[in-house]
Amino acid sequence: MQSQLFQRAENGDSQAQGELFRQHYPASYRLAYSLLSHREDAEEVAQDALAYALTNLARFDPARGAFTTWLYTITVSRCRNKRRRRQLAEVPLFNWLAGETRPAGAPSNPQEQMLEQLEAQAAVHLAIRQLPARQQEAVILRYFHDLNYGEIGQIVGCSASTAQSRVWLGQKRLYRLLANALGEGVWR
């Protein structure tokens, strides 16, 4: 059924293209927003990436990987281009640390807890922005999009072991940055 949808879209069926757009836009947008931290830019990149993918479906080879992996590759490339063109305004991402545990001695007051969580989320956001671009991409794809190293490598154009190395180096640097920002005990 899904392959028929791709075939119809490749043949110019606007309904099939619209359906593929609706199915894949949320994932493309989430990835773009994770990398750019700017709603309007993420919308533009996600739309551009999907428009490119849908008009170039003949280039997609299912034997080389999933459509989502191909779309993520296009989305990451468009994000890189967007970052090169201008400096983006920073927008805090409030949901990145959902489920974080409180350090010992943290206040039990719900308002204080919320303020601490927002402070921690802002610190994570800032720390991620301080990573080199390739480490930033790898960390975001690994931890916020749950991709394995092979998929990350396909998307960013490197081997799985290089992707793993980028994630590891990025994670190590994040721990250092966050230890300085939030205190050693929080990030052990």
Buried (B, 14 or more C-beta within 10 A) or exposed (E): EEEEBBEBBBEEBEEBBEBBBEBBBEBBBBBBBBBBBBEEBBBBBBBBBBEBBBEEBEEBEEEEBEBBBBBBBBBBBBBBEBBEEEEBEEBEBEEBBEEEEEBEEEEEEEEEEEEBBEEBBBBBBBBBEEBEEBBBBBBBBBBBBEBEBBBBBBBBEBEBEBBBBBBBBBBEBBBEBBBEBBEEEBBE
